[in-house]
């Protein structure tokens, strides 16, 4: 097997300013996804696997993930966890869910979990407009991990929220994850590191393309492009 040199691996991470610009420029599902990615540190598959039942008004519960369109077990045993949200993020997520009582948080018109590639295309479009180098959803996760470390988050709580494994006996003895009120207090006091919108921005309708007409022989050829 080839030797992996971590120093040479590309590990892009968004900054707080970049996250704020992305959230401000995005609309609809992408805006809520970007907020939740950066405020929770969830993996892409975990976020897309969330259903309405996994949100209790203050936190999200990771029990499954979406991989290649299929519902799967979380990546690791530690990935099964509860991620406490800042109250303002919870308010926006409740606004996004609306009156829905079941189903995936991020879904297609037919109720299926949203395709990760389609969501990524929307992100790339926003990044291009903002002239931010293209990178994947894991850049939000690295941002969240870095933000928590810089905020001096208790190590046991950071690992719990991020779904990381314990490394030594001290980690195994740490029961901070069981103190629900403490977790919520920390999530509220630390914030998210970027300015949240007061309300979500509705997805803008795609502009219709111009009708092009041409005459071929005696017949007029009209091509009408309809937005998907």
C-alpha positions as CSV (number, residue, x, y, z in Angstrom):
1,X,0.0,0.0,0.0
2,X,1.3,3.5,-0.8
3,X,2.4,5.6,2.2
4,X,0.0,8.5,2.8
5,X,1.8,11.8,3.6
6,X,-0.7,13.9,5.5
7,X,1.4,17.0,5.0
8,X,0.8,16.7,1.2
9,X,-2.9,16.1,1.5
10,X,-5.2,18.9,0.4
11,X,-7.4,19.9,3.3
12,X,-9.2,23.1,2.4
13,X,-11.2,24.9,5.1
14,X,-13.5,27.9,4.9
15,X,-12.8,30.9,7.0
16,X,-15.6,32.6,9.0
17,X,-15.7,35.5,6.5
18,X,-16.0,33.0,3.6
19,X,-18.8,31.1,5.3
20,X,-20.7,34.4,6.0
21,X,-20.3,35.4,2.3
22,X,-21.6,32.0,1.2
23,X,-24.6,32.1,3.5
24,X,-25.4,35.6,2.3
25,X,-25.2,34.7,-1.4
26,X,-27.0,31.3,-1.2
27,X,-30.7,30.8,-1.3
28,X,-33.2,28.1,-0.5
29,X,-31.9,24.7,0.4
30,X,-28.3,25.6,-0.2
31,X,-28.5,28.5,2.3
32,X,-29.9,26.3,5.1
33,X,-27.4,23.5,4.2
34,X,-24.5,25.9,4.4
35,X,-25.6,27.3,7.8
36,X,-26.1,23.8,9.2
37,X,-22.8,22.5,7.8
38,X,-20.9,25.4,9.3
39,X,-22.8,25.4,12.6
40,X,-22.8,21.7,13.3
41,X,-19.8,20.1,11.5
42,X,-21.9,17.4,10.0
43,X,-20.6,15.3,7.2
44,X,-22.4,15.7,3.9
45,X,-24.0,12.2,4.1
46,X,-25.1,12.8,7.6
47,X,-26.8,16.1,6.8
48,X,-28.6,14.6,3.8
49,X,-29.7,11.7,5.9
50,X,-31.5,13.9,8.5
51,X,-35.2,13.6,8.7
52,X,-37.7,15.9,10.5
53,X,-37.9,13.4,13.3
54,X,-34.2,13.9,14.0
55,X,-34.6,17.5,15.0
56,X,-36.1,18.2,18.5
57,X,-36.0,22.0,18.3
58,X,-32.6,22.4,19.9
59,X,-30.4,19.7,18.4
60,X,-30.1,17.2,15.5
61,X,-29.6,13.4,16.1
62,X,-27.4,11.6,13.6
63,X,-28.7,8.0,13.2
64,X,-28.1,7.4,9.5
65,X,-26.5,8.8,6.4
66,X,-27.0,8.9,2.6
67,X,-24.4,7.2,0.5
68,X,-24.9,7.0,-3.3
69,X,-28.6,7.6,-2.8
70,X,-29.0,4.8,-0.3
71,X,-29.7,5.0,3.5
72,X,-26.7,3.6,5.4
73,X,-25.4,3.3,8.9
74,X,-23.3,6.2,10.1
75,X,-19.6,6.1,9.1
76,X,-18.4,5.0,12.5
77,X,-20.0,4.1,15.9
78,X,-18.9,7.5,17.1
79,X,-20.8,9.2,14.3
80,X,-24.0,8.2,16.0
81,X,-24.5,11.3,18.2
82,X,-26.5,14.4,19.1
83,X,-25.2,17.7,17.8
84,X,-26.5,20.7,19.8
85,X,-27.3,23.8,17.8
86,X,-27.1,27.5,18.6
87,X,-30.7,28.8,19.3
88,X,-30.6,31.1,16.2
89,X,-29.7,28.1,14.0
90,X,-32.5,26.1,15.5
91,X,-34.9,28.9,14.7
92,X,-33.8,29.1,11.1
93,X,-34.0,25.3,10.8
94,X,-37.6,25.3,12.1
95,X,-38.4,28.0,9.6
96,X,-37.0,25.9,6.9
97,X,-39.0,22.8,8.0
98,X,-42.2,24.8,8.3
99,X,-45.3,22.6,8.8
100,X,-43.7,19.4,7.7
101,X,-44.1,16.6,10.2
102,X,-42.0,13.9,8.4
103,X,-39.6,13.2,5.6
104,X,-36.1,14.3,4.8
105,X,-35.0,17.8,5.8
106,X,-33.3,18.2,2.4
107,X,-35.4,16.5,-0.2
108,X,-36.4,16.5,-3.8
109,X,-39.9,17.3,-5.0
110,X,-40.7,13.6,-4.9
111,X,-39.6,13.3,-1.2
112,X,-36.3,11.5,-1.9
113,X,-33.1,12.7,-0.1
114,X,-31.4,15.4,-2.1
115,X,-28.5,14.3,-4.3
116,X,-25.2,15.4,-3.0
117,X,-23.8,16.2,-6.5
118,X,-26.7,18.5,-7.2
119,X,-26.2,20.4,-3.9
120,X,-22.5,20.6,-4.7
121,X,-23.2,22.1,-8.1
122,X,-25.2,24.8,-6.4
123,X,-22.3,25.4,-3.9
124,X,-19.7,25.6,-6.8
125,X,-21.8,28.2,-8.5
126,X,-21.9,30.4,-5.4
127,X,-18.2,29.9,-4.9
128,X,-17.4,30.9,-8.5
129,X,-19.5,34.0,-8.1
130,X,-17.7,34.9,-4.9
131,X,-14.3,34.1,-6.4
132,X,-13.6,31.6,-3.6
133,X,-11.7,28.5,-4.7
134,X,-13.9,25.4,-5.2
135,X,-13.9,22.9,-2.4
136,X,-16.3,20.4,-1.0
137,X,-18.7,20.3,2.0
138,X,-15.9,19.0,4.2
139,X,-14.5,22.5,4.2
140,X,-17.4,23.5,6.4
141,X,-16.6,20.6,8.8
142,X,-13.0,21.7,9.1
143,X,-14.2,25.3,9.7
144,X,-16.4,24.1,12.6
145,X,-13.7,22.0,14.1
146,X,-11.2,24.9,13.9
147,X,-13.7,27.3,15.4
148,X,-14.5,25.1,18.3
149,X,-10.8,24.6,19.1
150,X,-10.1,28.3,18.9
151,X,-13.0,28.9,21.2
152,X,-11.4,26.5,23.8
153,X,-14.3,24.0,23.6
154,X,-13.8,21.1,26.0
155,X,-12.0,18.4,24.1
156,X,-14.5,15.7,25.0
157,X,-17.4,17.8,23.8
158,X,-15.7,18.8,20.6
159,X,-15.0,15.1,19.8
160,X,-18.6,14.2,20.6
161,X,-20.1,16.9,18.4
162,X,-17.7,16.1,15.5
163,X,-18.2,12.3,15.9
164,X,-14.5,11.6,16.5
165,X,-13.2,8.6,18.3
166,X,-11.7,8.6,21.8
167,X,-7.9,8.4,21.7
168,X,-7.0,7.5,25.3
169,X,-8.4,6.5,28.6
170,X,-9.0,10.2,29.6
171,X,-11.3,10.5,26.6
172,X,-13.2,7.3,27.6
173,X,-13.6,8.6,31.2
174,X,-15.0,11.9,30.0
175,X,-18.8,12.0,30.5
176,X,-19.3,15.6,29.4
177,X,-21.4,14.4,26.5
178,X,-24.0,13.1,29.0
179,X,-24.6,16.6,30.5
180,X,-27.3,17.9,28.1
181,X,-27.7,21.3,29.7
182,X,-24.0,21.9,29.7
183,X,-23.8,21.0,26.0
184,X,-26.6,23.4,25.2
185,X,-25.1,26.2,27.2
186,X,-21.8,25.8,25.4
187,X,-23.4,25.7,22.0
188,X,-25.2,29.0,22.8
189,X,-22.2,30.8,24.4
190,X,-19.7,29.9,21.6
191,X,-22.0,30.9,18.8
192,X,-21.1,29.9,15.2
193,X,-18.4,32.4,14.2
194,X,-20.3,34.1,11.4
195,X,-23.3,36.3,11.1
196,X,-26.6,34.5,10.6
197,X,-29.4,35.9,8.6
198,X,-32.5,37.0,10.3
199,X,-34.6,34.9,8.0
200,X,-33.9,32.5,5.1
201,X,-33.8,33.7,1.6
202,X,-36.3,32.0,-0.8
203,X,-34.8,30.3,-3.8
204,X,-34.8,32.7,-6.7
205,X,-36.6,31.4,-9.8
206,X,-34.3,30.8,-12.8
207,X,-34.6,33.4,-15.5
208,X,-36.1,32.1,-18.7
209,X,-33.8,31.9,-21.6
210,X,-34.5,34.1,-24.7
211,X,-36.5,32.6,-27.5
212,X,-34.4,32.3,-30.7
213,X,-36.2,32.3,-34.0
214,X,-34.9,31.5,-37.5
215,X,-36.3,30.8,-40.9
216,X,-35.4,27.6,-42.7
217,X,-36.7,27.5,-46.3
218,X,-40.4,28.2,-46.1
219,X,-40.7,27.2,-42.4
220,X,-40.0,29.3,-39.3
221,X,-37.9,27.4,-36.7
222,X,-38.6,28.5,-33.1
223,X,-36.5,27.1,-30.2
224,X,-37.8,27.8,-26.8
225,X,-35.6,26.9,-23.9
226,X,-37.5,26.1,-20.7
227,X,-35.7,26.2,-17.3
228,X,-35.7,22.8,-15.6
